[in-house]
Amino acid sequence: MIQAVKEDGVSKKDTTLALIFLVSCHAVVEDTLIFIPLGIPVWPLLVIRLVTAIILTMVIAFIWNRSEQRKGKEVTNEHSYHTF
């Protein structure tokens, strides 16, 4: 991943979102395998954790996009005031 960021010019935003996803589900498979001998149903556990990681990443991306849009509007508004 570090090599791809350096060579392909992946944006800071995309890198951060990928890391958020990886951190939020980094041990999903391993943890699920630990629960098998305990008799805990693993499919619901696996699905819930993956869906949670996806939703978390999507929410953060949405908030980040909204923040960028607002900053863009502020810069545009400030620029338009200075042109008069």
N, CA, C and O atoms as CSV, one atom per row, in Angstrom:
chain,resi,resn,atom,element,x,y,z
A,1,MET,N,N,0.831,-1.187,0.000
A,1,MET,CA,C,0.000,0.000,0.000
A,1,MET,C,C,0.872,1.245,0.000
A,1,MET,O,O,0.588,2.207,-0.714
A,2,ILE,N,N,1.920,1.228,0.790
A,2,ILE,CA,C,2.818,2.386,0.842
A,2,ILE,C,C,3.457,2.606,-0.525
A,2,ILE,O,O,3.599,3.745,-0.970
A,3,GLN,N,N,3.838,1.536,-1.181
A,3,GLN,CA,C,4.433,1.637,-2.506
A,3,GLN,C,C,3.430,2.227,-3.510
A,3,GLN,O,O,3.806,3.061,-4.334
A,4,ALA,N,N,2.193,1.814,-3.452
A,4,ALA,CA,C,1.170,2.338,-4.358
A,4,ALA,C,C,0.950,3.829,-4.136
A,4,ALA,O,O,0.761,4.583,-5.090
A,5,VAL,N,N,0.974,4.250,-2.879
A,5,VAL,CA,C,0.798,5.671,-2.567
A,5,VAL,C,C,1.942,6.475,-3.164
A,5,VAL,O,O,1.723,7.538,-3.746
A,6,LYS,N,N,3.156,5.972,-3.023
A,6,LYS,CA,C,4.325,6.688,-3.541
A,6,LYS,C,C,4.364,6.688,-5.065
A,6,LYS,O,O,4.613,7.726,-5.677
A,7,GLU,N,N,4.122,5.541,-5.677
A,7,GLU,CA,C,4.279,5.411,-7.123
A,7,GLU,C,C,3.073,5.906,-7.911
A,7,GLU,O,O,3.244,6.527,-8.961
A,8,ASP,N,N,1.876,5.650,-7.439
A,8,ASP,CA,C,0.677,5.964,-8.204
A,8,ASP,C,C,0.030,7.285,-7.809
A,8,ASP,O,O,-0.958,7.695,-8.419
A,9,GLY,N,N,0.563,7.942,-6.815
A,9,GLY,CA,C,0.024,9.234,-6.409
A,9,GLY,C,C,-1.377,9.152,-5.830
A,9,GLY,O,O,-2.212,10.014,-6.104
A,10,VAL,N,N,-1.644,8.131,-5.039
A,10,VAL,CA,C,-2.945,7.997,-4.395
A,10,VAL,C,C,-3.130,9.170,-3.434
A,10,VAL,O,O,-2.210,9.534,-2.701
A,11,SER,N,N,-4.313,9.750,-3.445
A,11,SER,CA,C,-4.563,10.934,-2.621
A,11,SER,C,C,-4.540,10.596,-1.131
A,11,SER,O,O,-4.731,9.450,-0.724
A,12,LYS,N,N,-4.302,11.630,-0.342
A,12,LYS,CA,C,-4.292,11.463,1.121
A,12,LYS,C,C,-5.663,10.988,1.598
A,12,LYS,O,O,-5.764,10.153,2.497
A,13,LYS,N,N,-6.704,11.522,0.991
A,13,LYS,CA,C,-8.068,11.151,1.369
A,13,LYS,C,C,-8.316,9.664,1.113
A,13,LYS,O,O,-8.815,8.963,1.994
A,14,ASP,N,N,-7.975,9.176,-0.082
A,14,ASP,CA,C,-8.191,7.772,-0.408
A,14,ASP,C,C,-7.359,6.855,0.487
A,14,ASP,O,O,-7.826,5.800,0.916
A,15,THR,N,N,-6.132,7.266,0.761
A,15,THR,CA,C,-5.269,6.483,1.642
A,15,THR,C,C,-5.862,6.410,3.048
A,15,THR,O,O,-5.894,5.341,3.658
A,16,THR,N,N,-6.323,7.529,3.550
A,16,THR,CA,C,-6.899,7.575,4.894
A,16,THR,C,C,-8.158,6.716,4.978
A,16,THR,O,O,-8.341,5.982,5.949
A,17,LEU,N,N,-9.023,6.800,3.974
A,17,LEU,CA,C,-10.244,5.995,3.981
A,17,LEU,C,C,-9.926,4.501,3.917
A,17,LEU,O,O,-10.579,3.700,4.585
A,18,ALA,N,N,-8.936,4.126,3.125
A,18,ALA,CA,C,-8.535,2.720,3.061
A,18,ALA,C,C,-8.008,2.245,4.410
A,18,ALA,O,O,-8.310,1.134,4.846
A,19,LEU,N,N,-7.222,3.088,5.063
A,19,LEU,CA,C,-6.688,2.719,6.379
A,19,LEU,C,C,-7.790,2.632,7.429
A,19,LEU,O,O,-7.746,1.762,8.299
A,20,ILE,N,N,-8.769,3.515,7.356
A,20,ILE,CA,C,-9.899,3.455,8.291
A,20,ILE,C,C,-10.634,2.131,8.120
A,20,ILE,O,O,-10.989,1.483,9.105
A,21,PHE,N,N,-10.863,1.729,6.873
A,21,PHE,CA,C,-11.532,0.452,6.632
A,21,PHE,C,C,-10.704,-0.713,7.152
A,21,PHE,O,O,-11.228,-1.612,7.811
A,22,LEU,N,N,-9.411,-0.695,6.855
A,22,LEU,CA,C,-8.547,-1.793,7.290
A,22,LEU,C,C,-8.452,-1.878,8.815
A,22,LEU,O,O,-8.440,-2.973,9.378
A,23,VAL,N,N,-8.387,-0.745,9.467
A,23,VAL,CA,C,-8.311,-0.743,10.931
A,23,VAL,C,C,-9.618,-1.249,11.533
A,23,VAL,O,O,-9.610,-1.990,12.517
A,24,SER,N,N,-10.735,-0.846,10.940
A,24,SER,CA,C,-12.022,-1.228,11.526
A,24,SER,C,C,-12.367,-2.704,11.320
A,24,SER,O,O,-13.231,-3.235,12.016
A,25,CYS,N,N,-11.706,-3.368,10.378
A,25,CYS,CA,C,-11.987,-4.804,10.198
A,25,CYS,C,C,-10.701,-5.619,10.079
A,25,CYS,O,O,-10.669,-6.640,9.393
A,26,HIS,N,N,-9.650,-5.169,10.743
A,26,HIS,CA,C,-8.341,-5.810,10.587
A,26,HIS,C,C,-8.281,-7.257,11.068
A,26,HIS,O,O,-7.489,-8.036,10.538
A,27,ALA,N,N,-9.071,-7.631,12.027
A,27,ALA,CA,C,-8.980,-8.993,12.569
A,27,ALA,C,C,-10.298,-9.749,12.430
A,27,ALA,O,O,-10.577,-10.661,13.209
A,28,VAL,N,N,-11.101,-9.379,11.452
A,28,VAL,CA,C,-12.415,-9.995,11.304
A,28,VAL,C,C,-12.293,-11.512,11.098
A,28,VAL,O,O,-12.988,-12.284,11.759
A,29,VAL,N,N,-11.434,-11.927,10.205
A,29,VAL,CA,C,-11.298,-13.357,9.917
A,29,VAL,C,C,-10.719,-14.097,11.122
A,29,VAL,O,O,-11.228,-15.145,11.519
A,30,GLU,N,N,-9.656,-13.545,11.696
A,30,GLU,CA,C,-9.020,-14.224,12.829
A,30,GLU,C,C,-9.956,-14.344,14.022
A,30,GLU,O,O,-10.058,-15.406,14.635
A,31,ASP,N,N,-10.635,-13.259,14.348
A,31,ASP,CA,C,-11.563,-13.286,15.480
A,31,ASP,C,C,-12.702,-14.275,15.227
A,31,ASP,O,O,-13.121,-15.002,16.127
A,32,THR,N,N,-13.186,-14.287,14.008
A,32,THR,CA,C,-14.270,-15.205,13.661
A,32,THR,C,C,-13.826,-16.648,13.849
A,32,THR,O,O,-14.582,-17.471,14.365
A,33,LEU,N,N,-12.602,-16.958,13.430
A,33,LEU,CA,C,-12.089,-18.321,13.602
A,33,LEU,C,C,-11.932,-18.705,15.067
A,33,LEU,O,O,-12.075,-19.875,15.422
A,34,ILE,N,N,-11.640,-17.732,15.913
A,34,ILE,CA,C,-11.521,-18.002,17.343
A,34,ILE,C,C,-12.871,-18.395,17.941
A,34,ILE,O,O,-12.927,-19.212,18.860
A,35,PHE,N,N,-13.957,-17.818,17.425
A,35,PHE,CA,C,-15.278,-18.080,17.984
A,35,PHE,C,C,-15.885,-19.403,17.522
A,35,PHE,O,O,-16.843,-19.882,18.127
A,36,ILE,N,N,-15.346,-19.997,16.465
A,36,ILE,CA,C,-15.896,-21.272,15.971
A,36,ILE,C,C,-15.863,-22.356,17.044
A,36,ILE,O,O,-16.887,-23.006,17.258
A,37,PRO,N,N,-14.729,-22.591,17.737
A,37,PRO,CA,C,-14.718,-23.644,18.763
A,37,PRO,C,C,-15.644,-23.365,19.948
A,37,PRO,O,O,-16.017,-24.283,20.678
A,38,LEU,N,N,-16.008,-22.113,20.133
A,38,LEU,CA,C,-16.903,-21.766,21.244
A,38,LEU,C,C,-18.370,-22.000,20.900
A,38,LEU,O,O,-19.244,-21.876,21.758
A,39,GLY,N,N,-18.631,-22.340,19.642
A,39,GLY,CA,C,-20.005,-22.621,19.236
A,39,GLY,C,C,-20.815,-21.389,18.916
A,39,GLY,O,O,-22.036,-21.470,18.776
A,40,ILE,N,N,-20.169,-20.260,18.800
A,40,ILE,CA,C,-20.868,-19.017,18.469
A,40,ILE,C,C,-21.119,-18.996,16.967
A,40,ILE,O,O,-20.211,-19.297,16.193
A,41,PRO,N,N,-22.325,-18.651,16.538
A,41,PRO,CA,C,-22.597,-18.571,15.098
A,41,PRO,C,C,-21.714,-17.485,14.459
A,41,PRO,O,O,-21.809,-16.311,14.815
A,42,VAL,N,N,-20.870,-17.886,13.527
A,42,VAL,CA,C,-19.861,-16.966,13.013
A,42,VAL,C,C,-20.338,-16.116,11.834
A,42,VAL,O,O,-19.845,-15.004,11.648
A,43,TRP,N,N,-21.288,-16.614,11.033
A,43,TRP,CA,C,-21.722,-15.824,9.878
A,43,TRP,C,C,-22.343,-14.502,10.291
A,43,TRP,O,O,-21.982,-13.476,9.714
A,44,PRO,N,N,-23.254,-14.462,11.254
A,44,PRO,CA,C,-23.779,-13.160,11.668
A,44,PRO,C,C,-22.670,-12.241,12.199
A,44,PRO,O,O,-22.661,-11.042,11.919
A,45,LEU,N,N,-21.754,-12.806,12.953
A,45,LEU,CA,C,-20.643,-12.030,13.500
A,45,LEU,C,C,-19.796,-11.439,12.376
A,45,LEU,O,O,-19.449,-10.258,12.401
A,46,LEU,N,N,-19.472,-12.265,11.401
A,46,LEU,CA,C,-18.655,-11.826,10.268
A,46,LEU,C,C,-19.372,-10.743,9.465
A,46,LEU,O,O,-18.780,-9.717,9.130
A,47,VAL,N,N,-20.629,-10.973,9.163
A,47,VAL,CA,C,-21.396,-10.014,8.367
A,47,VAL,C,C,-21.559,-8.691,9.108
A,47,VAL,O,O,-21.382,-7.624,8.519
A,48,ILE,N,N,-21.892,-8.753,10.381
A,48,ILE,CA,C,-22.083,-7.524,11.167
A,48,ILE,C,C,-20.801,-6.700,11.205
A,48,ILE,O,O,-20.844,-5.478,11.057
A,49,ARG,N,N,-19.678,-7.351,11.400
A,49,ARG,CA,C,-18.410,-6.614,11.483
A,49,ARG,C,C,-18.013,-6.015,10.139
A,49,ARG,O,O,-17.532,-4.883,10.085
A,50,LEU,N,N,-18.207,-6.758,9.062
A,50,LEU,CA,C,-17.878,-6.224,7.743
A,50,LEU,C,C,-18.793,-5.063,7.359
A,50,LEU,O,O,-18.333,-4.041,6.849
A,51,VAL,N,N,-20.083,-5.229,7.608
A,51,VAL,CA,C,-21.037,-4.158,7.298
A,51,VAL,C,C,-20.733,-2.915,8.126
A,51,VAL,O,O,-20.803,-1.797,7.615
A,52,THR,N,N,-20.401,-3.101,9.385
A,52,THR,CA,C,-20.044,-1.968,10.242
A,52,THR,C,C,-18.824,-1.236,9.704
A,52,THR,O,O,-18.805,-0.006,9.676
A,53,ALA,N,N,-17.811,-1.972,9.278
A,53,ALA,CA,C,-16.598,-1.351,8.723
A,53,ALA,C,C,-16.914,-0.580,7.449
A,53,ALA,O,O,-16.396,0.516,7.237
A,54,ILE,N,N,-17.760,-1.150,6.605
A,54,ILE,CA,C,-18.136,-0.474,5.356
A,54,ILE,C,C,-18.927,0.788,5.643
A,54,ILE,O,O,-18.654,1.839,5.063
A,55,ILE,N,N,-19.909,0.694,6.535
A,55,ILE,CA,C,-20.733,1.862,6.872
A,55,ILE,C,C,-19.886,2.950,7.514
A,55,ILE,O,O,-20.038,4.124,7.178
A,56,LEU,N,N,-19.003,2.583,8.427
A,56,LEU,CA,C,-18.118,3.558,9.067
A,56,LEU,C,C,-17.293,4.301,8.024
A,56,LEU,O,O,-17.186,5.526,8.071
A,57,THR,N,N,-16.713,3.565,7.085
A,57,THR,CA,C,-15.897,4.177,6.046
A,57,THR,C,C,-16.743,5.089,5.154
A,57,THR,O,O,-16.298,6.174,4.779
A,58,MET,N,N,-17.945,4.658,4.816
A,58,MET,CA,C,-18.826,5.469,3.976
A,58,MET,C,C,-19.250,6.756,4.688
A,58,MET,O,O,-19.300,7.819,4.069
A,59,VAL,N,N,-19.551,6.666,5.969
A,59,VAL,CA,C,-19.958,7.853,6.729
A,59,VAL,C,C,-18.808,8.853,6.810
A,59,VAL,O,O,-19.015,10.052,6.620
A,60,ILE,N,N,-17.620,8.377,7.085
A,60,ILE,CA,C,-16.467,9.272,7.159
A,60,ILE,C,C,-16.196,9.903,5.799
A,60,ILE,O,O,-15.884,11.092,5.726
A,61,ALA,N,N,-16.310,9.131,4.719
A,61,ALA,CA,C,-16.119,9.678,3.370
A,61,ALA,C,C,-17.173,10.739,3.061
A,61,ALA,O,O,-16.856,11.769,2.467
A,62,PHE,N,N,-18.417,10.499,3.456
A,62,PHE,CA,C,-19.491,11.463,3.230
A,62,PHE,C,C,-19.217,12.762,3.978
A,62,PHE,O,O,-19.341,13.849,3.414
A,63,ILE,N,N,-18.843,12.645,5.258
A,63,ILE,CA,C,-18.546,13.841,6.062
A,63,ILE,C,C,-17.362,14.590,5.474
A,63,ILE,O,O,-17.375,15.820,5.415
A,64,TRP,N,N,-16.344,13.870,5.041
A,64,TRP,CA,C,-15.154,14.479,4.452
A,64,TRP,C,C,-15.523,15.230,3.171
A,64,TRP,O,O,-15.067,16.354,2.957
A,65,ASN,N,N,-16.348,14.611,2.320
A,65,ASN,CA,C,-16.784,15.268,1.080
A,65,ASN,C,C,-17.580,16.530,1.363
A,65,ASN,O,O,-17.379,17.555,0.712
A,66,ARG,N,N,-18.476,16.460,2.325
A,66,ARG,CA,C,-19.269,17.652,2.697
A,66,ARG,C,C,-18.368,18.761,3.208
A,66,ARG,O,O,-18.561,19.930,2.873
A,67,SER,N,N,-17.388,18.398,4.015
A,67,SER,CA,C,-16.448,19.380,4.540
A,67,SER,C,C,-15.667,20.044,3.405
A,67,SER,O,O,-15.479,21.260,3.405
A,68,GLU,N,N,-15.215,19.241,2.438
A,68,GLU,CA,C,-14.482,19.790,1.299
A,68,GLU,C,C,-15.367,20.702,0.465
A,68,GLU,O,O,-14.909,21.740,-0.013
A,69,GLN,N,N,-16.629,20.328,0.283
A,69,GLN,CA,C,-17.554,21.164,-0.482
A,69,GLN,C,C,-17.783,22.503,0.209
A,69,GLN,O,O,-17.819,23.546,-0.445
A,70,ARG,N,N,-17.937,22.475,1.516
A,70,ARG,CA,C,-18.145,23.725,2.254
A,70,ARG,C,C,-16.921,24.621,2.181
A,70,ARG,O,O,-17.048,25.834,2.016
A,71,LYS,N,N,-15.746,24.038,2.302
A,71,LYS,CA,C,-14.521,24.822,2.192
A,71,LYS,C,C,-14.390,25.421,0.802
A,71,LYS,O,O,-13.945,26.559,0.655
A,72,GLY,N,N,-14.772,24.667,-0.216
A,72,GLY,CA,C,-14.732,25.166,-1.584
A,72,GLY,C,C,-15.673,26.327,-1.782
A,72,GLY,O,O,-15.328,27.293,-2.463
A,73,LYS,N,N,-16.866,26.254,-1.196
A,73,LYS,CA,C,-17.826,27.354,-1.285
A,73,LYS,C,C,-17.323,28.580,-0.548
A,73,LYS,O,O,-17.502,29.704,-1.017
A,74,GLU,N,N,-16.696,28.376,0.603
A,74,GLU,CA,C,-16.166,29.501,1.363
A,74,GLU,C,C,-15.080,30.221,0.575
A,74,GLU,O,O,-15.042,31.451,0.550
A,75,VAL,N,N,-14.202,29.467,-0.065
A,75,VAL,CA,C,-13.135,30.067,-0.861
A,75,VAL,C,C,-13.734,30.818,-2.037
A,75,VAL,O,O,-13.285,31.918,-2.361
A,76,THR,N,N,-14.745,30.239,-2.684
A,76,THR,CA,C,-15.402,30.901,-3.808
A,76,THR,C,C,-16.083,32.180,-3.352
A,76,THR,O,O,-15.990,33.204,-4.028
A,77,ASN,N,N,-16.769,32.135,-2.209
A,77,ASN,CA,C,-17.447,33.317,-1.686
A,77,ASN,C,C,-16.450,34.401,-1.299
A,77,ASN,O,O,-16.684,35.577,-1.577
A,78,GLU,N,N,-15.360,34.031,-0.673
A,78,GLU,CA,C,-14.343,35.013,-0.306
A,78,GLU,C,C,-13.742,35.645,-1.550
A,78,GLU,O,O,-13.489,36.850,-1.578
A,79,HIS,N,N,-13.517,34.851,-2.561
A,79,HIS,CA,C,-12.928,35.356,-3.809
A,79,HIS,C,C,-13.899,36.309,-4.489
A,79,HIS,O,O,-13.472,37.329,-5.030
A,80,SER,N,N,-15.178,36.008,-4.479
A,80,SER,CA,C,-16.164,36.874,-5.140
A,80,SER,C,C,-16.308,38.214,-4.420
A,80,SER,O,O,-16.596,39.224,-5.061
A,81,TYR,N,N,-16.113,38.241,-3.105
A,81,TYR,CA,C,-16.180,39.510,-2.379
A,81,TYR,C,C,-15.017,40.417,-2.746
A,81,TYR,O,O,-15.170,41.638,-2.792
A,82,HIS,N,N,-13.859,39.829,-3.007
A,82,HIS,CA,C,-12.689,40.622,-3.305
A,82,HIS,C,C,-12.676,41.153,-4.730
A,82,HIS,O,O,-11.894,42.053,-5.035
A,83,THR,N,N,-13.518,40.623,-5.611
A,83,THR,CA,C,-13.509,41.080,-6.992
A,83,THR,C,C,-14.345,42.331,-7.189
A,83,THR,O,O,-14.232,42.965,-8.239
A,84,PHE,N,N,-15.168,42.713,-6.245
A,84,PHE,CA,C,-16.002,43.902,-6.396
A,84,PHE,C,C,-15.298,45.119,-5.938
A,84,PHE,O,O,-15.858,46.214,-5.995
